[in-house]
């Protein structure tokens, strides 16, 4: 991997992990579209570590407050006694469907669904989901008014993001809107819900890195990928949370549909 490829991978992973345009879809489609070799497992692993650092750093205060509230609730035997404590348990419950689906269907996803044409089609579906979320399902409730049903619904939506081309942030924000959450809080909860998923991917990636016999030779390029993914990821979290306060998600829907259709046209011509 060259330094240019390292920078490109960091940008793709950092941006698409948090913007509602599917990181898994782009990691499949971009190399296929430009006839590039797919990033090796070491590079993908370190890029995930970069995005993990970005989300942990951005939400460090929220995560610390949630952890303190959960521990306090357990200590006083009132686990749901505050908004942050409930939010912690909602995140835990919402993570379970994706963990279950990942353990049950990982092989099917890798062998059957990780095809460029399928990823392009799923990217188009992501765009349509975003349109539905904006046009029909925008609500006004704050995250402090969430219920268990909301947490389960959004968690089930997150499970769909295991399919390459389906955006995790896109489907979870839309699910939050469908349950009546306002857009800023739906986006914020989507990111908080993504912390265990991204952390899990980061831990698996770390295990892959530890077993790699070639990691020493790749350290300079991997360091560039890590730093770029972390910086771009942080900026994209900041950008999206500010964007949804004032603007719709239609621009991301248009991008997903356009890119998916463009890839399918180019691949059919080839």
C-alpha positions as CSV (number, residue, x, y, z in Angstrom):
1,X,0.0,0.0,0.0
2,X,1.4,3.4,-1.0
3,X,1.0,6.6,1.0
4,X,-1.6,7.8,-1.4
5,X,-3.6,4.7,-1.0
6,X,-3.2,5.0,2.8
7,X,-4.6,8.5,2.7
8,X,-7.5,7.5,0.4
9,X,-8.5,4.6,2.7
10,X,-8.4,6.9,5.8
11,X,-10.6,9.4,4.0
12,X,-13.1,6.8,2.8
13,X,-13.4,5.0,6.2
14,X,-13.4,8.2,8.2
15,X,-16.1,9.9,6.1
16,X,-18.4,6.9,5.3
17,X,-18.4,5.4,8.8
18,X,-20.3,8.4,10.1
19,X,-22.0,10.0,7.2
20,X,-25.1,8.1,6.1
21,X,-23.6,6.7,2.9
22,X,-22.2,3.2,4.0
23,X,-18.5,2.6,4.7
24,X,-18.8,-1.1,3.8
25,X,-20.4,-0.3,0.5
26,X,-17.7,2.2,-0.4
27,X,-14.8,-0.1,0.6
28,X,-16.3,-2.6,-1.9
29,X,-17.4,-0.2,-4.7
30,X,-14.5,2.3,-4.9
31,X,-11.7,-0.3,-5.5
32,X,-14.0,-2.1,-8.0
33,X,-14.9,1.1,-9.8
34,X,-11.3,2.2,-10.3
35,X,-9.8,-1.2,-10.7
36,X,-7.8,-0.9,-7.5
37,X,-6.7,-3.7,-5.3
38,X,-8.9,-4.1,-2.3
39,X,-7.3,-2.8,1.0
40,X,-5.6,-5.6,2.9
41,X,-6.9,-6.6,6.3
42,X,-4.2,-4.7,8.2
43,X,-5.2,-1.5,6.5
44,X,-8.9,-2.0,7.1
45,X,-8.2,-2.9,10.7
46,X,-6.2,0.2,11.4
47,X,-8.8,2.4,9.7
48,X,-11.4,1.0,12.0
49,X,-9.2,1.9,15.0
50,X,-9.0,5.5,13.7
51,X,-12.8,5.8,13.5
52,X,-13.1,4.2,16.9
53,X,-10.8,6.9,18.4
54,X,-12.8,9.6,16.6
55,X,-16.2,8.6,18.1
56,X,-14.8,7.9,21.6
57,X,-13.1,11.3,21.7
58,X,-16.1,13.2,20.4
59,X,-18.5,11.6,22.8
60,X,-16.2,11.2,25.7
61,X,-18.2,13.3,28.0
62,X,-21.5,11.7,27.0
63,X,-20.1,8.2,27.4
64,X,-18.6,9.0,30.8
65,X,-21.9,10.5,32.1
66,X,-23.8,7.5,30.8
67,X,-21.3,5.0,32.5
68,X,-21.5,6.9,35.8
69,X,-25.3,7.0,35.7
70,X,-25.6,3.3,34.9
71,X,-23.2,2.4,37.8
72,X,-25.0,4.7,40.2
73,X,-28.3,3.2,39.2
74,X,-27.0,-0.3,39.9
75,X,-25.4,0.8,43.2
76,X,-28.7,2.3,44.5
77,X,-30.7,-0.6,43.0
78,X,-32.7,1.8,40.7
79,X,-31.1,1.1,37.3
80,X,-33.5,3.4,35.4
81,X,-33.5,6.4,37.8
82,X,-32.1,8.9,35.3
83,X,-32.1,9.8,31.6
84,X,-28.4,8.8,31.2
85,X,-28.9,5.5,33.0
86,X,-31.8,4.6,30.8
87,X,-29.8,5.7,27.7
88,X,-27.0,3.3,28.7
89,X,-29.5,0.4,29.0
90,X,-31.2,1.4,25.7
91,X,-27.8,1.3,24.0
92,X,-27.1,-2.1,25.4
93,X,-30.4,-3.5,24.3
94,X,-30.2,-1.9,20.9
95,X,-26.8,-3.5,20.3
96,X,-28.0,-7.1,20.9
97,X,-29.7,-7.6,17.5
98,X,-26.7,-6.7,15.5
99,X,-24.4,-8.9,17.7
100,X,-26.8,-11.8,17.2
101,X,-27.1,-11.3,13.5
102,X,-23.4,-10.9,13.1
103,X,-22.6,-14.2,14.9
104,X,-25.3,-16.1,13.0
105,X,-24.9,-14.7,9.5
106,X,-21.4,-13.4,9.1
107,X,-20.4,-16.1,6.6
108,X,-23.5,-15.5,4.5
109,X,-22.8,-11.8,4.5
110,X,-19.1,-12.2,3.5
111,X,-19.7,-14.9,0.9
112,X,-23.0,-13.9,-0.7
113,X,-23.8,-10.2,0.0
114,X,-20.3,-8.7,-0.3
115,X,-20.5,-8.4,-4.1
116,X,-20.1,-5.0,-5.8
117,X,-23.4,-5.2,-7.6
118,X,-25.3,-6.1,-4.4
119,X,-23.5,-3.3,-2.5
120,X,-24.5,-0.8,-5.2
121,X,-28.1,-2.0,-5.0
122,X,-28.1,-1.7,-1.2
123,X,-26.6,1.8,-1.5
124,X,-29.6,2.8,-3.6
125,X,-31.9,1.3,-1.0
126,X,-30.1,3.3,1.7
127,X,-30.9,6.5,-0.3
128,X,-34.6,5.5,-0.5
129,X,-34.6,4.8,3.3
130,X,-33.2,8.3,3.9
131,X,-35.9,9.8,1.7
132,X,-38.6,8.0,3.6
133,X,-37.1,9.1,6.9
134,X,-37.1,12.7,5.9
135,X,-40.4,12.8,4.0
136,X,-42.7,10.8,6.2
137,X,-41.2,10.1,9.6
138,X,-39.7,13.3,11.2
139,X,-40.7,13.6,14.9
140,X,-40.3,16.1,17.7
141,X,-39.5,13.9,20.8
142,X,-36.2,14.4,22.5
143,X,-34.0,11.4,23.4
144,X,-34.9,11.9,27.0
145,X,-38.4,10.6,26.1
146,X,-37.2,7.4,24.5
147,X,-38.8,4.1,25.5
148,X,-37.8,0.4,25.3
149,X,-39.8,0.0,22.2
150,X,-37.8,2.8,20.6
151,X,-34.5,1.2,21.6
152,X,-35.5,-2.2,20.2
153,X,-36.8,-0.7,16.9
154,X,-33.6,1.3,16.3
155,X,-31.5,-1.7,17.3
156,X,-33.3,-3.9,14.8
157,X,-32.6,-1.3,12.2
158,X,-28.9,-1.3,13.1
159,X,-28.9,-5.0,12.4
160,X,-29.6,-4.3,8.7
161,X,-26.3,-2.4,8.4
162,X,-24.4,-5.6,8.4
163,X,-25.4,-5.8,4.8
164,X,-22.7,-4.0,2.7
165,X,-24.2,-0.9,1.2
166,X,-26.7,-0.3,4.0
167,X,-25.6,2.7,6.0
168,X,-25.7,2.1,9.8
169,X,-26.1,5.7,10.6
170,X,-28.7,6.1,7.9
171,X,-31.0,3.3,8.9
172,X,-30.7,4.1,12.7
173,X,-31.4,7.8,12.2
174,X,-34.4,6.9,10.0
175,X,-35.6,4.4,12.7
176,X,-35.3,7.0,15.3
177,X,-37.4,9.4,13.2
178,X,-40.0,6.7,12.7
179,X,-40.3,6.5,16.4
180,X,-40.9,10.2,16.7
181,X,-37.5,11.4,17.7
182,X,-36.4,14.8,16.4
183,X,-33.6,14.8,13.9
184,X,-30.7,16.1,16.1
185,X,-31.5,13.6,18.9
186,X,-32.1,10.8,16.4
187,X,-28.6,11.5,15.0
188,X,-27.0,11.8,18.4
189,X,-28.5,8.5,19.6
190,X,-27.5,6.8,16.3
191,X,-23.8,7.7,17.0
192,X,-24.0,6.6,20.7
193,X,-25.6,3.3,19.6
194,X,-22.8,2.9,17.2
195,X,-20.1,3.0,19.8
196,X,-20.4,-0.7,20.9
197,X,-20.6,-1.8,17.2
198,X,-17.6,0.3,16.2
199,X,-15.7,-0.7,19.4
200,X,-16.4,-4.4,18.6
201,X,-15.1,-4.0,15.1
202,X,-12.1,-2.2,16.5
203,X,-11.4,-5.1,18.9
204,X,-11.7,-7.7,16.1
205,X,-9.4,-5.5,14.0
206,X,-6.9,-5.3,16.8
207,X,-6.9,-9.1,17.1
208,X,-6.2,-9.3,13.3
209,X,-3.4,-6.8,13.6
210,X,-1.8,-8.8,16.5
211,X,-1.7,-11.9,14.4
212,X,-0.3,-10.3,11.2
213,X,3.3,-11.2,10.3
214,X,3.7,-8.2,8.0
215,X,2.5,-5.3,10.2
216,X,6.0,-4.1,11.1
217,X,6.8,-3.4,7.4
218,X,3.5,-1.4,7.0
219,X,3.8,0.8,10.1
220,X,4.4,4.1,8.3
221,X,1.5,3.6,5.9
222,X,-0.8,2.2,8.6
223,X,-0.1,5.2,10.8
224,X,-1.1,7.6,8.0
225,X,-4.3,5.6,7.5
226,X,-5.1,5.7,11.3
227,X,-4.5,9.4,11.7
228,X,-6.5,10.3,8.5
229,X,-9.4,8.1,9.5
230,X,-9.5,9.6,13.0
231,X,-9.3,13.2,11.9
232,X,-11.8,12.8,9.0
233,X,-14.1,10.7,11.2
234,X,-14.1,13.4,14.0
235,X,-14.8,16.1,11.4
236,X,-17.7,14.1,9.9
237,X,-19.4,13.5,13.2
238,X,-19.2,17.2,13.9
239,X,-20.4,18.0,10.4
240,X,-23.4,15.7,10.5
241,X,-24.6,16.6,13.9
242,X,-24.6,20.3,12.9
243,X,-26.1,19.5,9.5
244,X,-29.2,17.7,10.8
245,X,-30.1,20.6,13.1
246,X,-30.7,22.9,10.1
247,X,-31.0,20.8,7.0
248,X,-32.4,17.5,5.7
249,X,-30.7,14.3,4.7
250,X,-31.9,14.5,1.1
251,X,-28.4,15.4,-0.2
252,X,-27.1,12.1,1.2
253,X,-30.0,10.2,-0.2
254,X,-29.3,11.7,-3.6
255,X,-25.6,10.8,-3.4
256,X,-26.3,7.2,-2.4
257,X,-28.8,6.7,-5.2
258,X,-26.6,8.4,-7.8
259,X,-23.5,6.5,-6.8
260,X,-25.3,3.2,-6.8
261,X,-26.9,3.8,-10.2
262,X,-23.6,5.1,-11.6
263,X,-21.8,2.0,-10.5
264,X,-24.4,-0.4,-11.9
265,X,-24.3,1.4,-15.3
266,X,-20.5,1.4,-15.5
267,X,-20.3,-2.3,-14.5
268,X,-22.9,-3.2,-17.1
269,X,-21.0,-1.3,-19.8
270,X,-17.8,-3.1,-18.8
